[in-house]
């Protein structure tokens, strides 16, 4: 039971920190999203061959990058492929 309480406390602390960060940062501008996408792609993207790829386990990061590819790079929906490892 102690482990469950510790996990709940940690989850609450993370949620609180996320809320505080969102309040402090505010809404991201189009420029902010562009820069964030470039940074994520440089860190997590595949930069070899003709295709581009983004590899991450966080659904929020994947959702953000799919939006970034659509908005910034003009990638059409039918060009996305999913691979699970």
C-alpha positions in Angstrom: 0.0 0.0 0.0 2.9 2.4 0.7 4.1 2.0 -2.9 0.6 2.9 -4.2 0.5 6.1 -2.0 4.0 7.0 -3.1 3.1 6.6 -6.8 -0.1 8.7 -6.3 1.9 11.4 -4.6 4.5 11.4 -7.4 1.8 11.6 -10.0 0.1 14.5 -8.2 3.5 16.3 -8.0 4.2 15.8 -11.7 0.7 17.1 -12.6 1.2 20.1 -10.4 4.6 20.9 -12.0 3.1 20.4 -15.5 0.2 22.8 -14.6 2.7 25.4 -13.3 4.9 25.1 -16.4 1.9 25.5 -18.7 0.8 28.6 -16.9 4.3 30.1 -16.9 5.0 29.3 -20.6 1.5 30.0 -21.9 0.4 29.1 -25.5 3.1 28.3 -28.0 3.3 30.5 -31.1 3.7 29.1 -34.5 7.4 30.0 -34.3 7.7 28.3 -30.9 6.1 25.1 -32.3 8.5 25.2 -35.3 11.6 25.5 -33.1 10.3 22.8 -30.8 9.7 20.4 -33.7 13.1 21.0 -35.1 14.7 20.3 -31.7 12.7 17.1 -31.3 13.5 16.0 -34.8 17.2 16.6 -34.3 17.1 14.6 -31.0 14.7 11.8 -31.9 14.4 11.8 -35.7 16.0 9.6 -38.3 18.1 11.6 -40.6 19.3 9.0 -43.1 17.9 7.9 -46.4 15.0 9.4 -48.3 12.4 9.0 -45.6 12.1 10.9 -42.3 11.2 9.2 -39.1 10.5 10.1 -35.5 10.9 7.5 -32.8 9.6 8.1 -29.3 7.5 6.2 -26.7 5.6 9.3 -25.4 2.2 9.6 -27.2 2.2 13.4 -26.6 5.5 13.8 -28.4 4.3 11.6 -31.3 1.1 13.6 -31.6 3.1 16.9 -31.5 5.5 15.7 -34.2 2.7 14.5 -36.4 1.1 17.9 -36.2 4.5 19.5 -36.8 5.1 17.4 -39.9 1.6 18.4 -41.2 1.8 22.1 -40.3 5.4 22.9 -40.9 6.5 20.4 -43.5 3.2 20.0 -45.4 3.1 16.2 -45.0 -0.2 14.8 -46.1 -2.0 12.3 -43.8 -1.6 9.3 -46.2 2.2 9.7 -45.9 2.4 8.7 -42.2 3.4 5.1 -41.3 3.5 3.5 -37.9 6.0 0.9 -36.7 6.0 -0.7 -33.3 9.0 -2.4 -31.9 
